[in-house]
């Protein structure tokens, strides 16, 4: 019986050793996976930081260019205001002239210049000036005046 008990004990010890070895192998695999997860987590943290920095740079760029666009828009508005003031001044000068003189001078101008001047003039005076022009030029200016969208 001693041999049987000894055999059973050896068998038991071997199975316990195999079980312990399996547990150690599983623990080793789990530890390896844990280390890989830690590395991946570090990579993700670094990538997240990089993306945050890029996002901040983009947002700063957007603010910078938005401010620049506002400055450009403001400058354009000021330039347009100055142009309108000058155009009003020229229109007043033409209004002050005799209709015959204004007609002859406006007839010599390109339509792209004459039409805005006529638009800034008092409508009665502009009508008198157009009435003094030769028919062809008056027709051309009238067509261009009609095309203008306010």
Beta strands, then each sheet from edge to edge (+ up, - down):
end
